[in-house]
């Protein structure tokens, strides 16, 4: 790297960091630290910062607020592009003329909406669609919600995800799979009471820009949701230690019927709208010792009272789910919860329109 200083050419690769600081301290300087992920990186380069001459400026870009906490005078959160700016940026990359053709206008708006103002997503998607016909655009739009995002976008988002601890990775995937648009405080209570200060745990994900918190609600845009679903599909490998998160009714039914494969399941959200009557054995949940979140519901009915839930347990139900934290079961089929049910970690219990007459006999102790 070369630069000019007082009319002399300097080769910075010949300097030590300390000698470079001595050289730069003679003048007001502008220093830009790009893509910082940890405070130690700033300390290593800038040290105590007393060597900086008055009037110098340091600009730091980061995807983690924690990396700059207590180290900067001012912060600026770069917002996502507005719909109009995003559209202009997208058409610049999607059309050789830099201007959207009228017949592509509706489709272009849908791609911009999917990108949620993310410049890289707009650029990559635009480049993929350049010179393609209308049929390809329609096909590509249909793929986005169910197929992995482009490798370039994935790698950028993955870098933020990889910086998370194992615990925070689990929280992120739990939010993405089960609590995408929910009350912040409620979700923070649900996710893990074994870690102190759960609100700050959720806030950590927001500070990494993986989720957003607006008016007390957690939100996950379409781009991050698709990214998270791609990660969860890898559950057989890197995510297997924490357990699988199941929300596809076909996969869930297969596991309920084949109990040998029911180990290492972290969450089940089963939509009964596409499931017919089923009679299950009493030991259906016997091997799901890691199950934390269980929701049986029916999305086809606006009113729960009109819905159907066709799961039957003719021989009763073994329910030794000590890790269960969230239990929602529409039209729970039994008159009371099983005797072996241990609610010590239970946070949220909801059994609407059920046959339930008594929750359980005697006292059950729940951890506060």
The 8 nearest C-alpha neighbors of each residue, nearest first, counted from 0:
[[1, 11, 10, 12, 2, 9, 13, 8],
 [2, 0, 10, 9, 11, 8, 3, 12],
 [1, 3, 9, 8, 4, 10, 0, 11],
 [2, 4, 8, 7, 6, 9, 5, 1],
 [3, 5, 7, 6, 8, 2, 9, 22],
 [6, 4, 7, 3, 8, 9, 26, 2],
 [5, 7, 4, 3, 8, 9, 2, 1],
 [8, 6, 4, 5, 3, 9, 2, 10],
 [7, 9, 3, 2, 4, 1, 6, 10],
 [10, 8, 2, 1, 11, 3, 7, 4],
 [9, 11, 1, 12, 13, 0, 8, 2],
 [12, 10, 13, 14, 0, 9, 1, 19],
 [11, 13, 10, 14, 0, 15, 1, 9],
 [12, 14, 11, 10, 15, 9, 19, 0],
 [15, 13, 11, 12, 19, 18, 16, 10],
 [14, 16, 18, 17, 19, 13, 12, 11],
 [15, 17, 19, 18, 20, 14, 44, 21],
 [18, 16, 20, 19, 15, 21, 14, 22],
 [19, 17, 21, 15, 20, 16, 14, 22],
 [18, 20, 22, 16, 17, 21, 14, 15],
 [21, 19, 17, 23, 18, 22, 24, 16],
 [22, 20, 18, 24, 19, 23, 17, 25],
 [21, 23, 19, 20, 24, 25, 18, 26],
 [22, 24, 20, 25, 21, 26, 19, 28],
 [25, 23, 21, 51, 26, 52, 22, 50],
 [24, 26, 23, 22, 52, 21, 27, 51],
 [27, 25, 24, 23, 28, 52, 55, 22],
 [26, 28, 55, 52, 54, 53, 29, 25],
 [29, 27, 55, 26, 30, 56, 23, 52],
 [28, 30, 56, 57, 55, 31, 27, 58],
 [31, 29, 57, 58, 28, 56, 32, 55],
 [30, 32, 58, 57, 59, 33, 29, 60],
 [33, 31, 59, 58, 60, 30, 35, 34],
 [32, 34, 60, 35, 59, 31, 61, 58],
 [33, 35, 61, 60, 36, 32, 62, 59],
 [36, 34, 61, 33, 37, 60, 32, 40],
 [35, 37, 66, 61, 63, 34, 62, 38],
 [38, 36, 66, 39, 40, 35, 41, 65],
 [39, 37, 66, 41, 40, 42, 67, 36],
 [38, 40, 42, 37, 41, 43, 66, 44],
 [39, 41, 43, 38, 42, 37, 44, 35],
 [40, 42, 38, 39, 44, 43, 45, 46],
 [43, 41, 46, 39, 45, 40, 44, 38],
 [42, 44, 40, 41, 46, 39, 45, 38],
 [45, 43, 41, 42, 46, 40, 16, 39],
 [46, 44, 42, 48, 41, 43, 47, 20],
 [45, 47, 42, 48, 43, 44, 41, 49],
 [48, 46, 49, 45, 42, 50, 51, 43],
 [47, 49, 50, 45, 46, 51, 42, 52],
 [50, 48, 47, 51, 52, 46, 45, 53],
 [49, 51, 48, 24, 52, 20, 47, 21],
 [52, 50, 49, 24, 48, 55, 53, 27],
 [51, 53, 27, 24, 55, 54, 50, 26],
 [54, 52, 55, 51, 27, 56, 26, 50],
 [53, 55, 27, 52, 56, 28, 51, 26],
 [56, 54, 27, 28, 53, 52, 29, 51],
 [55, 57, 29, 30, 28, 54, 58, 27],
 [58, 56, 30, 29, 31, 59, 55, 32],
 [57, 59, 31, 30, 32, 56, 60, 29],
 [60, 58, 32, 31, 33, 61, 57, 35],
 [61, 59, 33, 34, 35, 32, 58, 62],
 [62, 60, 34, 35, 63, 36, 59, 33],
 [61, 63, 207, 64, 208, 36, 34, 159],
 [64, 62, 207, 65, 61, 66, 206, 36],
 [63, 65, 206, 66, 67, 68, 62, 207],
 [66, 64, 68, 63, 67, 206, 37, 38],
 [65, 67, 37, 38, 64, 63, 36, 68],
 [66, 68, 70, 65, 64, 69, 71, 38],
 [69, 67, 65, 70, 66, 64, 71, 38],
 [70, 68, 71, 67, 72, 65, 66, 38],
 [69, 71, 67, 68, 72, 38, 66, 41],
 [72, 70, 73, 69, 67, 68, 74, 59],
 [73, 71, 74, 70, 69, 68, 67, 57],
 [74, 72, 71, 75, 70, 58, 67, 69],
 [75, 73, 76, 72, 71, 67, 59, 64],
 [74, 76, 77, 73, 78, 60, 59, 58],
 [77, 75, 78, 74, 79, 64, 60, 62],
 [76, 78, 75, 79, 80, 74, 60, 62],
 [79, 77, 76, 80, 116, 81, 75, 117],
 [80, 78, 116, 117, 81, 77, 115, 118],
 [79, 81, 116, 85, 84, 78, 82, 117],
 [80, 82, 84, 83, 85, 116, 79, 86],
 [83, 81, 85, 84, 86, 80, 116, 111],
 [82, 84, 86, 85, 81, 87, 80, 88],
 [85, 83, 87, 81, 86, 82, 80, 88],
 [86, 84, 82, 88, 80, 83, 87, 116],
 [85, 87, 89, 83, 84, 88, 111, 82],
 [88, 86, 84, 90, 89, 85, 91, 83],
 [87, 89, 85, 91, 86, 90, 84, 92],
 [88, 90, 86, 121, 91, 92, 87, 125],
 [91, 89, 93, 92, 87, 99, 98, 97],
 [90, 92, 97, 88, 89, 93, 94, 87],
 [91, 93, 125, 90, 89, 126, 94, 122],
 [92, 94, 125, 129, 90, 126, 128, 91],
 [95, 93, 97, 96, 129, 90, 92, 98],
 [94, 96, 97, 93, 129, 130, 92, 91],
 [97, 95, 94, 98, 91, 99, 90, 93],
 [98, 96, 91, 94, 95, 90, 92, 99],
 [97, 99, 96, 90, 94, 91, 100, 95],
 [100, 98, 90, 101, 94, 104, 103, 97],
 [99, 101, 103, 102, 98, 104, 94, 90],
 [102, 100, 104, 103, 99, 105, 98, 107],
 [101, 103, 100, 104, 105, 133, 99, 106],
 [104, 102, 106, 101, 100, 105, 107, 99],
 [103, 105, 107, 101, 106, 102, 108, 99],
 [106, 104, 108, 107, 103, 109, 102, 101],
 [107, 105, 109, 103, 108, 104, 110, 136],
 [106, 108, 104, 110, 109, 105, 103, 111],
 [107, 109, 111, 105, 106, 110, 112, 104],
 [110, 108, 112, 106, 107, 111, 113, 105],
 [111, 109, 113, 107, 112, 108, 114, 106],
 [110, 112, 108, 114, 109, 113, 86, 107],
 [111, 113, 109, 110, 115, 114, 108, 82],
 [112, 114, 110, 111, 115, 221, 109, 222],
 [113, 115, 111, 112, 116, 117, 120, 121],
 [116, 114, 112, 113, 117, 111, 220, 79],
 [115, 117, 80, 79, 114, 85, 118, 81],
 [116, 118, 120, 114, 115, 119, 79, 121],
 [119, 117, 121, 120, 116, 122, 80, 85],
 [118, 120, 122, 121, 117, 123, 152, 124],
 [121, 119, 123, 117, 122, 118, 114, 124],
 [122, 120, 118, 89, 124, 119, 123, 125],
 [121, 123, 119, 125, 120, 124, 92, 118],
 [124, 122, 126, 120, 125, 121, 119, 127],
 [125, 123, 127, 121, 126, 122, 120, 128],
 [124, 126, 93, 92, 122, 128, 123, 127],
 [125, 127, 123, 129, 124, 128, 92, 93],
 [126, 128, 124, 125, 129, 123, 93, 131],
 [129, 127, 125, 131, 126, 93, 124, 130],
 [128, 130, 93, 126, 131, 94, 127, 125],
 [131, 129, 128, 132, 94, 95, 93, 127],
 [132, 130, 128, 129, 135, 133, 136, 127],
 [133, 131, 135, 134, 136, 130, 128, 129],
 [132, 134, 136, 135, 137, 131, 103, 102],
 [135, 133, 137, 136, 132, 138, 131, 139],
 [136, 134, 138, 133, 137, 132, 139, 131],
 [135, 137, 133, 139, 134, 138, 140, 132],
 [138, 136, 134, 140, 135, 139, 133, 141],
 [137, 139, 135, 141, 136, 140, 134, 142],
 [140, 138, 136, 142, 141, 137, 135, 143],
 [139, 141, 137, 142, 138, 143, 136, 110],
 [140, 142, 138, 139, 143, 137, 144, 145],
 [143, 141, 139, 140, 146, 145, 144, 138],
 [142, 144, 140, 146, 145, 141, 139, 148],
 [145, 143, 142, 146, 225, 141, 221, 140],
 [144, 146, 143, 142, 147, 225, 141, 228],
 [145, 147, 143, 142, 144, 148, 225, 229],
 [148, 146, 229, 149, 225, 226, 145, 143],
 [147, 149, 153, 146, 150, 226, 152, 143],
 [150, 148, 152, 151, 153, 147, 123, 124],
 [149, 151, 153, 152, 154, 148, 147, 155],
 [150, 152, 154, 153, 149, 155, 123, 148],
 [153, 151, 155, 154, 149, 150, 120, 156],
 [152, 154, 150, 156, 151, 155, 157, 149],
 [153, 155, 157, 151, 152, 156, 150, 158],
 [154, 156, 152, 157, 158, 153, 151, 159],
 [157, 155, 153, 158, 154, 159, 152, 160],
 [156, 158, 160, 154, 159, 155, 153, 161],
 [157, 159, 161, 160, 156, 155, 154, 162],
 [160, 158, 162, 157, 161, 156, 207, 163],
 [159, 161, 157, 162, 158, 163, 156, 168],
 [162, 160, 158, 163, 159, 157, 164, 168],
 [161, 163, 159, 160, 158, 164, 36, 157],
 [164, 162, 161, 160, 167, 168, 165, 159],
 [163, 165, 167, 166, 168, 162, 161, 169],
 [166, 164, 168, 167, 169, 163, 170, 161],
 [167, 165, 169, 164, 168, 170, 163, 171],
 [168, 166, 170, 164, 169, 165, 163, 171],
 [167, 169, 165, 171, 170, 166, 163, 164],
 [168, 170, 166, 172, 167, 171, 173, 165],
 [171, 169, 167, 173, 168, 172, 174, 166],
 [170, 172, 168, 174, 169, 173, 167, 175],
 [171, 173, 175, 169, 174, 170, 176, 168],
 [174, 172, 170, 176, 171, 175, 177, 169],
 [173, 175, 178, 171, 179, 172, 177, 176],
 [176, 174, 172, 179, 173, 177, 224, 171],
 [177, 175, 173, 174, 172, 178, 179, 244],
 [176, 178, 174, 173, 175, 179, 268, 266],
 [179, 177, 174, 181, 180, 175, 176, 173],
 [178, 180, 175, 174, 219, 218, 177, 181],
 [181, 179, 218, 217, 178, 216, 219, 182],
 [180, 182, 217, 216, 178, 179, 183, 186],
 [181, 183, 216, 185, 184, 215, 217, 186],
 [182, 184, 216, 186, 215, 217, 185, 187],
 [185, 183, 187, 186, 182, 188, 198, 215],
 [186, 184, 188, 182, 187, 183, 189, 181],
 [185, 187, 189, 188, 183, 184, 190, 182],
 [186, 188, 184, 197, 198, 189, 185, 190],
 [189, 187, 185, 186, 190, 184, 192, 197],
 [190, 188, 186, 187, 191, 346, 324, 185],
 [189, 191, 187, 188, 186, 170, 192, 173],
 [190, 192, 193, 189, 194, 188, 197, 187],
 [191, 193, 194, 188, 195, 190, 197, 189],
 [194, 192, 191, 195, 197, 190, 196, 344],
 [195, 193, 192, 191, 196, 197, 200, 190],
 [196, 194, 197, 193, 192, 200, 191, 199],
 [195, 197, 198, 199, 194, 200, 192, 187],
 [196, 198, 200, 187, 199, 195, 201, 194],
 [197, 199, 201, 200, 187, 196, 202, 184],
 [198, 200, 202, 197, 201, 196, 203, 187],
 [201, 199, 197, 203, 198, 202, 196, 204],
 [202, 200, 203, 198, 199, 204, 187, 197],
 [203, 201, 199, 205, 204, 200, 206, 198],
 [202, 204, 206, 200, 201, 205, 199, 207],
 [205, 203, 207, 202, 206, 201, 209, 210],
 [204, 206, 208, 210, 202, 207, 211, 203],
 [207, 205, 203, 208, 64, 204, 63, 202],
 [206, 208, 63, 204, 205, 209, 62, 203],
 [209, 207, 205, 206, 210, 204, 211, 62],
 [210, 208, 207, 204, 205, 223, 211, 219],
 [211, 209, 205, 219, 208, 204, 218, 212],
 [210, 212, 218, 205, 217, 219, 213, 208],
 [213, 211, 217, 216, 218, 215, 214, 205],
 [212, 214, 216, 215, 211, 217, 218, 183],
 [215, 213, 216, 212, 217, 183, 182, 211],
 [214, 216, 183, 213, 182, 212, 217, 184],
 [217, 215, 182, 183, 213, 212, 181, 214],
 [218, 216, 212, 180, 183, 181, 211, 182],
 [217, 219, 180, 211, 179, 210, 212, 216],
 [218, 220, 210, 179, 224, 223, 211, 221],
 [221, 219, 223, 222, 224, 218, 115, 210],
 [222, 220, 224, 223, 225, 113, 219, 114],
 [221, 223, 225, 224, 220, 114, 226, 113],
 [224, 222, 226, 225, 220, 221, 227, 219],
 [223, 225, 221, 227, 226, 222, 175, 220],
 [226, 224, 228, 222, 227, 223, 221, 229],
 [225, 227, 223, 229, 224, 228, 222, 230],
 [228, 226, 230, 224, 229, 225, 223, 231],
 [229, 227, 231, 225, 230, 226, 224, 232],
 [228, 230, 226, 232, 227, 231, 147, 225],
 [231, 229, 227, 228, 232, 233, 226, 234],
 [230, 232, 228, 233, 234, 229, 227, 238],
 [231, 233, 229, 230, 234, 228, 235, 227],
 [232, 234, 231, 230, 235, 236, 237, 238],
 [235, 233, 238, 239, 231, 236, 232, 243],
 [234, 236, 239, 233, 238, 237, 232, 243],
 [235, 237, 234, 239, 238, 233, 240, 232],
 [236, 238, 239, 234, 233, 235, 240, 230],
 [239, 237, 234, 240, 236, 241, 235, 233],
 [240, 238, 234, 242, 235, 241, 236, 237],
 [239, 241, 238, 242, 237, 263, 236, 234],
 [242, 240, 239, 238, 265, 243, 263, 169],
 [243, 241, 263, 264, 265, 239, 240, 244],
 [242, 244, 264, 265, 234, 245, 263, 239],
 [243, 245, 266, 265, 267, 264, 242, 246],
 [244, 246, 267, 266, 247, 243, 251, 268],
 [245, 247, 268, 269, 267, 248, 244, 251],
 [248, 246, 250, 249, 245, 251, 269, 268],
 [247, 249, 251, 250, 269, 252, 246, 270],
 [250, 248, 252, 251, 247, 253, 274, 254],
 [249, 251, 253, 247, 248, 252, 254, 245],
 [252, 250, 248, 254, 253, 249, 255, 247],
 [253, 251, 255, 249, 254, 250, 248, 256],
 [252, 254, 250, 256, 251, 255, 257, 249],
 [253, 255, 257, 251, 256, 252, 261, 260],
 [256, 254, 252, 253, 257, 258, 283, 251],
 [255, 257, 253, 254, 258, 252, 279, 283],
 [258, 256, 254, 259, 255, 260, 253, 261],
 [257, 259, 261, 260, 255, 256, 254, 283],
 [258, 260, 257, 261, 262, 286, 254, 256],
 [261, 259, 258, 262, 254, 257, 263, 255],
 [262, 260, 258, 259, 254, 287, 286, 264],
 [261, 263, 287, 286, 264, 260, 259, 288],
 [262, 264, 242, 289, 243, 265, 261, 287],
 [263, 265, 242, 243, 290, 262, 266, 289],
 [266, 264, 290, 242, 243, 244, 291, 289],
 [265, 267, 292, 244, 290, 291, 264, 293],
 [268, 266, 245, 293, 246, 269, 292, 244],
 [267, 269, 294, 246, 293, 295, 245, 270],
 [270, 268, 295, 248, 246, 267, 271, 294],
 [269, 271, 297, 296, 272, 295, 248, 298],
 [270, 272, 274, 297, 273, 296, 308, 269],
 [273, 271, 297, 270, 299, 274, 298, 307],
 [274, 272, 271, 275, 270, 248, 297, 299],
 [273, 275, 271, 272, 276, 309, 248, 270],
 [274, 276, 309, 277, 273, 271, 272, 310],
 [277, 275, 309, 310, 274, 278, 311, 308],
 [278, 276, 310, 309, 311, 279, 275, 274],
 [277, 279, 311, 312, 310, 276, 280, 313],
 [280, 278, 312, 311, 277, 283, 281, 310],
 [279, 281, 282, 283, 312, 314, 278, 316],
 [280, 282, 316, 315, 317, 314, 283, 312],
 [281, 283, 285, 280, 284, 317, 316, 286],
 [284, 282, 280, 281, 285, 255, 258, 279],
 [285, 283, 287, 282, 286, 318, 317, 255],
 [284, 286, 282, 283, 287, 317, 319, 318],
 [285, 287, 262, 284, 288, 261, 258, 283],
 [288, 286, 262, 284, 289, 290, 285, 261],
 [287, 289, 286, 290, 320, 322, 321, 319],
 [288, 290, 287, 265, 322, 263, 264, 291],
 [289, 291, 265, 287, 264, 266, 288, 323],
 [292, 290, 323, 324, 322, 265, 266, 289],
 [291, 293, 266, 325, 324, 290, 323, 267],
 [294, 292, 267, 326, 266, 268, 325, 327],
 [293, 295, 327, 268, 328, 326, 269, 267],
 [294, 296, 328, 269, 329, 268, 327, 270],
 [295, 297, 270, 329, 271, 294, 269, 328],
 [298, 296, 271, 272, 270, 299, 306, 300],
 [297, 299, 300, 272, 270, 296, 301, 271],
 [300, 298, 297, 272, 301, 306, 271, 273],
 [299, 301, 302, 306, 298, 303, 305, 297],
 [302, 300, 303, 299, 298, 305, 306, 304],
 [301, 303, 300, 304, 305, 306, 299, 298],
 [304, 302, 306, 305, 300, 301, 352, 329],
 [303, 305, 302, 306, 352, 351, 307, 300],
 [304, 306, 303, 302, 300, 307, 301, 352],
 [307, 305, 303, 300, 304, 297, 308, 302],
 [306, 308, 309, 305, 297, 330, 271, 272],
 [309, 307, 310, 271, 330, 329, 306, 297],
 [308, 310, 276, 277, 307, 275, 311, 271],
 [309, 311, 277, 308, 278, 276, 312, 279],
 [310, 312, 278, 279, 313, 277, 309, 332],
 [313, 311, 315, 279, 314, 278, 280, 281],
 [312, 314, 315, 311, 278, 280, 279, 281],
 [315, 313, 312, 281, 316, 280, 279, 311],
 [316, 314, 312, 281, 313, 317, 333, 337],
 [315, 317, 281, 318, 337, 312, 282, 314],
 [318, 316, 282, 281, 285, 319, 337, 339],
 [317, 319, 340, 320, 339, 337, 316, 284],
 [320, 318, 340, 339, 321, 317, 341, 285],
 [319, 321, 323, 322, 318, 288, 340, 341],
 [320, 322, 341, 323, 319, 342, 343, 344],
 [323, 321, 291, 320, 344, 289, 290, 324],
 [324, 322, 291, 320, 321, 290, 345, 325],
 [325, 323, 345, 346, 291, 344, 292, 189],
 [324, 326, 292, 347, 323, 346, 293, 348],
 [327, 325, 348, 293, 294, 347, 349, 292],
 [328, 326, 294, 349, 350, 348, 295, 293],
 [329, 327, 295, 350, 331, 294, 330, 296],
 [328, 330, 351, 296, 331, 350, 295, 352],
 [353, 331, 329, 352, 332, 351, 308, 328],
 [330, 332, 353, 328, 329, 333, 350, 354],
 [333, 331, 354, 330, 353, 311, 334, 310],
 [334, 332, 335, 354, 331, 355, 336, 315],
 [335, 333, 355, 356, 354, 357, 332, 336],
 [336, 334, 357, 358, 355, 333, 356, 359],
 [335, 337, 358, 359, 338, 340, 333, 334],
 [338, 336, 340, 339, 318, 316, 317, 335],
 [339, 337, 340, 336, 359, 360, 318, 317],
 [338, 340, 337, 319, 318, 341, 317, 336],
 [339, 341, 318, 319, 337, 338, 342, 320],
 [340, 342, 321, 343, 339, 319, 320, 363],
 [343, 341, 345, 344, 365, 340, 321, 363],
 [342, 344, 365, 366, 341, 345, 364, 321],
 [345, 343, 324, 342, 322, 366, 323, 365],
 [344, 346, 324, 342, 343, 323, 347, 325],
 [347, 345, 324, 325, 189, 344, 348, 188],
 [346, 348, 325, 345, 326, 324, 349, 189],
 [349, 347, 326, 327, 325, 350, 346, 345],
 [348, 350, 327, 351, 326, 328, 347, 329],
 [349, 351, 328, 329, 327, 353, 331, 330],
 [352, 350, 329, 353, 330, 349, 328, 303],
 [353, 351, 330, 304, 329, 350, 354, 303],
 [330, 352, 354, 331, 355, 351, 350, 332],
 [355, 353, 334, 332, 333, 331, 356, 330],
 [354, 356, 334, 335, 353, 357, 333, 358],
 [357, 355, 334, 335, 354, 358, 353, 333],
 [358, 356, 335, 359, 355, 334, 360, 336],
 [357, 359, 335, 336, 355, 356, 360, 334],
 [360, 358, 357, 336, 335, 361, 338, 337],
 [361, 359, 362, 358, 357, 338, 363, 335],
 [362, 360, 359, 363, 358, 338, 364, 357],
 [363, 361, 364, 360, 359, 365, 358, 341],
 [362, 364, 365, 361, 342, 341, 343, 359],
 [363, 365, 343, 362, 366, 342, 341, 344],
 [364, 366, 343, 342, 344, 367, 363, 345],
 [365, 367, 343, 344, 364, 345, 342, 346],
 [366, 365, 344, 343, 346, 192, 364, 345]]
